[in-house]
């Protein structure tokens, strides 16, 4: 039985893979575009703009085509005021959907067109997040992205590490995988490892297992962004996994988190349909599965609806949904005490309430 959407909206949720420039409110895009004099939007009707972004992103069935609408979201994120507003509204939208912790990523280098420097971009995001945290009680952290097709990944890693006090907790590379292997950015990842800084890498979305292998073994990734094509390292017969290949076995055994974004994976053509998404195999094999939205505007999705679709497609119940949230919180890039506090202070009590169980004390476990 599908878990109802309203129940999922009331459930405390954790989001690890969400792009700031992929989740703007269409009305905000229109207002900021007017304020900054950007005339490139395809329409100035909010509903039509939302529809256009989703259709443009999903129509081509490839990652390269999926990224086209970002030209418009990035264009309206070129002032400190605009970036702060987008960051605040991101936190507000997530909190209203029941998210209690989120790591939101973006590429600061894309927001320098009107004179901001990299540090000012990070500071603007931090201010927006701080306002949302204060108003809604959500915990928000930043992940700085470098782009695979650029040569400034070391500078972006240095920025991320230097911005720890602004709430930056991780470093990532994003963009088209084909022709841009993770190991081309090895110097940036080596710096992160020397500085004990957390790494997540987009891999196994538009390219196969070798991309995941490089992300782990060359670059030292702590999490894998997407990773759906890890299924290609599994032997499957009659719809069941009969054997794991060496890479899949390593990912499972080392509890390396997979930041799965099912609706986005369908939109980019990484998988043919939700019903064929390999998340069912990852769950059956007890991989460290997490579920996120990737780009809420482009994929027309919110965290609760993402989970509802999975529940409908694969029969996930409320206990399964809870396990996904705990997986995500265990895999978050904040410190151990903060992870434990959120698991035992918000996640477990929240799901207990939904099940109608006696209230759990919001305290740490004896062995924590």
C-alpha positions in Angstrom: 0.0 0.0 0.0 1.4 3.4 -1.0 2.3 5.7 1.9 0.0 8.7 1.5 1.5 12.0 0.4 0.2 13.9 3.5 1.9 11.3 5.8 5.2 11.7 3.9 4.9 15.5 4.2 4.6 15.1 8.0 7.6 12.8 8.1 11.0 14.2 9.1 13.3 14.0 6.0 16.9 14.4 5.2 18.1 15.6 1.8 21.8 15.1 0.7 21.7 15.9 -3.1 19.8 19.0 -4.1 21.1 21.8 -6.4 20.5 25.4 -5.3 20.3 26.6 -8.9 17.9 23.7 -9.8 15.2 24.5 -7.3 14.2 28.1 -7.8 10.6 29.3 -7.5 9.4 30.3 -11.0 7.9 33.5 -9.5 11.2 34.4 -8.0 13.0 33.9 -11.3 10.5 36.3 -13.0 10.8 38.9 -10.3 14.6 38.9 -10.0 15.0 38.8 -13.8 12.9 42.0 -13.9 14.9 43.6 -11.2 18.3 42.8 -12.8 17.2 43.5 -16.3 17.5 39.9 -17.6 15.2 39.5 -20.6 16.1 35.9 -21.6 13.3 34.0 -19.8 11.1 32.0 -22.2 8.0 33.3 -20.4 7.0 35.6 -17.6 4.1 33.5 -16.4 5.1 31.5 -13.3 3.1 28.4 -14.1 4.2 28.4 -17.7 7.8 28.9 -16.7 7.7 25.9 -14.3 6.2 23.8 -17.1 8.8 25.0 -19.6 11.7 24.2 -17.3 10.5 20.7 -16.6 9.7 20.0 -20.2 13.0 21.4 -21.5 15.0 19.4 -18.9 13.2 16.1 -19.4 12.4 16.1 -23.2 15.8 15.1 -24.4 16.5 12.2 -22.1 20.1 13.1 -21.6 22.1 14.9 -19.0 23.5 17.4 -21.5 19.9 18.4 -22.5 18.7 18.3 -18.9 21.1 21.0 -18.0 19.8 23.5 -20.6 17.3 25.4 -18.3 20.1 26.2 -15.8 21.2 29.1 -18.1 18.1 30.9 -16.9 18.3 30.1 -13.2 22.0 31.0 -13.1 21.3 34.3 -14.9 19.0 35.5 -12.1 21.5 34.5 -9.3 24.2 37.1 -10.0 23.6 39.5 -7.1 24.1 39.0 -3.4 20.5 39.9 -2.8 19.2 37.5 -5.4 21.4 34.6 -4.2 20.4 35.2 -0.6 16.7 35.2 -1.5 17.1 31.9 -3.5 18.9 30.3 -0.6 16.3 31.4 2.0 13.4 30.2 -0.2 15.2 26.9 -0.7 15.3 26.4 3.0 11.7 27.6 3.4 10.4 25.2 0.7 12.3 22.2 2.1 11.2 23.0 5.7 7.6 23.3 4.7 7.9 19.8 3.1 9.2 18.3 6.4 12.9 18.3 5.7 14.9 18.7 8.9 18.4 18.6 7.4 19.7 19.3 3.9 23.0 19.7 2.1 22.5 21.9 -0.9 25.1 22.2 -3.6 26.0 24.8 -6.2 29.0 26.0 -8.3 30.0 29.5 -7.0 31.9 30.2 -10.2 28.6 30.5 -12.1 27.6 33.5 -10.0 30.3 36.0 -10.7 28.8 37.8 -13.8 27.9 41.0 -12.0 31.0 41.5 -10.0 30.7 39.2 -7.0 33.7 37.3 -5.9 33.6 33.7 -4.8 33.6 34.5 -1.1 30.7 36.9 -1.5 28.7 34.2 -3.2 29.3 31.7 -0.4 28.4 34.4 2.2 25.2 35.2 0.4 24.1 31.6 0.5 25.1 31.4 4.2 22.9 34.4 5.0 19.9 33.0 3.2 20.3 29.6 4.9 20.8 31.3 8.4 17.5 33.1 8.0 15.7 30.0 7.0 17.2 28.0 9.9 16.2 30.7 12.4 12.7 30.9 11.1 11.9 27.2 10.5 14.4 25.2 12.6 15.8 23.3 9.6 19.5 22.6 9.5 21.1 23.7 6.1 24.6 23.1 4.9 26.5 24.0 1.7 28.4 21.8 -0.7 30.7 23.6 -3.2 30.8 22.2 -6.7 33.6 22.4 -9.2 32.7 21.7 -12.9 34.2 18.8 -14.7 34.8 20.7 -17.9 36.7 23.5 -16.2 40.3 23.8 -14.9 39.7 25.6 -11.6 38.7 22.6 -9.4 41.6 23.2 -7.1 40.5 26.8 -6.5 37.0 25.6 -5.8 38.3 23.0 -3.3 40.4 25.7 -1.6 37.2 27.9 -1.4 35.2 25.0 0.1 37.8 24.2 2.8 38.3 27.9 3.7 34.5 28.3 4.1 33.9 25.8 6.8 32.8 28.6 9.1 30.1 29.6 6.5 28.5 26.2 6.7 30.3 24.5 3.8 30.7 20.8 4.6 31.7 19.2 1.4 33.2 19.4 -2.1 31.8 17.9 -5.3 32.4 17.9 -9.1 29.4 18.1 -11.4 28.5 18.4 -15.0 28.7 16.1 -18.0 30.5 12.9 -17.1 31.5 11.6 -20.6 35.0 12.8 -21.5 35.5 14.4 -18.1 36.8 11.7 -15.7 37.0 12.4 -11.9 40.8 11.7 -11.9 41.3 14.8 -14.1 40.7 16.8 -10.9 42.9 14.7 -8.7 44.8 17.7 -7.2 41.6 19.1 -5.8 40.6 15.9 -4.2 44.0 15.3 -2.7 43.8 18.7 -1.0 40.4 17.8 0.5 41.8 14.5 1.8 44.8 16.2 3.4 42.5 18.7 5.0 40.1 16.1 6.3 37.3 17.6 4.2 34.3 15.6 2.9 34.0 14.6 -0.7 31.0 13.6 -2.8 31.3 13.1 -6.6 28.7 12.9 -9.3 29.4 9.5 -10.8 27.6 6.6 -12.4 24.8 8.9 -13.8 25.6 9.4 -17.5 28.7 7.2 -17.5 29.2 3.6 -16.2 31.0 1.9 -13.3 34.5 3.2 -14.3 33.4 6.6 -13.3 32.3 5.3 -9.9 35.5 3.4 -9.5 37.7 6.4 -10.3 35.6 8.6 -7.9 36.3 6.1 -5.1 39.8 4.7 -5.7 41.5 7.8 -7.3 39.6 10.6 -5.6 38.6 9.2 -2.3 34.9 10.0 -2.5 32.9 9.5 0.7 29.6 9.4 -1.1 28.5 8.9 -4.7 26.2 11.3 -6.4 23.6 9.2 -8.2 25.5 6.0 -8.9 22.6 4.3 -10.6 24.8 2.6 -13.2 26.5 0.6 -10.5 23.8 -1.9 -11.4 25.9 -2.7 -14.4 28.3 -4.4 -12.0 25.7 -6.8 -10.9 24.5 -10.0 -12.4 20.7 -10.1 -12.6 18.5 -13.0 -13.5 14.7 -13.1 -13.5 14.6 -9.6 -11.9 16.9 -10.6 -9.0 20.5 -9.9 -8.2 22.4 -13.2 -8.3 25.9 -11.9 -7.9 27.7 -8.6 -7.2 30.7 -7.6 -9.2 33.9 -6.4 -7.3 33.0 -2.7 -7.4 29.4 -3.3 -6.3 30.6 -5.6 -3.5 33.1 -2.9 -2.4 30.4 -0.2 -2.3 28.1 -2.4 -0.3 30.7 -3.7 2.1 32.3 -0.2 2.8 28.8 1.3 3.3 29.5 4.0 0.7 26.3 6.0 0.4 24.5 6.3 -2.9 22.7 9.7 -3.4 19.9 8.4 -5.6 17.5 10.9 -7.3 15.0 8.7 -9.0 12.8 11.2 -10.8 15.9 13.1 -12.1 17.5 9.8 -13.2 14.4 9.2 -15.4 14.5 12.8 -16.8 18.2 12.5 -17.7 17.8 9.1 -19.4 20.0 7.4 -16.8 17.1 4.9 -16.4 14.2 4.3 -18.8 11.4 4.6 -16.2 10.8 4.7 -12.4 9.6 1.1 -12.5 12.9 0.1 -13.9 15.1 2.1 -11.5 17.8 0.0 -9.9 17.0 1.4 -6.5 14.9 -1.8 -6.0 18.1 -3.9 -6.4 20.1 -1.6 -4.1 17.5 -1.8 -1.4 17.1 -5.6 -1.7 20.9 -6.0 -1.4 21.0 -3.6 1.6 23.3 -0.9 0.1 23.5 2.4 1.9 20.7 4.0 -0.1 19.6 7.6 0.3 16.9 9.4 -1.7 17.1 13.0 -2.9 15.5 15.3 -5.4 18.5 16.7 -7.4 16.7 19.6 -9.0 13.3 20.3 -7.7 12.3 22.8 -10.4 13.7 21.0 -13.4 12.2 17.6 -12.4 9.0 19.1 -10.9 9.5 17.2 -7.7 9.6 17.7 -3.9 11.1 15.3 -1.4 7.7 14.0 -0.2 6.5 13.3 -3.7 9.7 11.6 -4.6 9.2 9.2 -1.7 5.5 8.7 -2.6 6.4 7.7 -6.1 8.9 5.2 -4.7 6.4 3.8 -2.3 3.9 3.4 -5.1 6.4 1.8 -7.5 8.2 -0.6 -5.1 5.8 -1.0 -2.1 7.9 0.9 0.4 6.2 1.3 3.7 6.7 3.9 6.4 9.5 1.8 8.0 11.3 1.7 4.7 11.0 5.5 4.4 12.3 5.9 7.9 15.3 3.7 7.1 16.1 5.9 4.1 16.1 9.0 6.2 18.4 7.4 8.9 20.7 6.2 6.1 20.9 9.8 4.8 21.6 11.3 8.3 24.2 8.7 9.0 25.9 9.7 5.7 25.7 13.5 6.2 28.8 15.6 6.3 28.2 17.2 9.7 29.9 16.0 12.8 29.0 12.7 14.5 27.3 14.4 17.5 25.0 16.4 15.2 24.1 13.3 13.2 23.2 11.4 16.3 21.2 14.3 17.8 19.1 14.6 14.6 18.5 10.9 14.4 17.4 10.5 18.0 16.0 14.0 18.4 13.9 14.4 15.2 13.9 11.4 12.9 13.0 8.5 15.3 10.5 10.6 17.4 8.9 11.9 14.2 8.3 8.5 12.7 7.1 7.1 16.1 4.4 9.8 16.1 3.3 8.9 12.6 3.0 5.3 13.7 0.9 6.4 16.8 3.6 5.0 19.1 4.3 6.5 22.6 6.5 9.6 22.4 10.2 8.8 22.4 12.5 10.8 24.6 14.6 13.1 22.4 17.8 11.9 23.9 20.9 10.1 22.8 21.1 6.3 23.0 23.1 4.9 25.9 25.9 3.7 23.5 26.2 6.9 21.5 
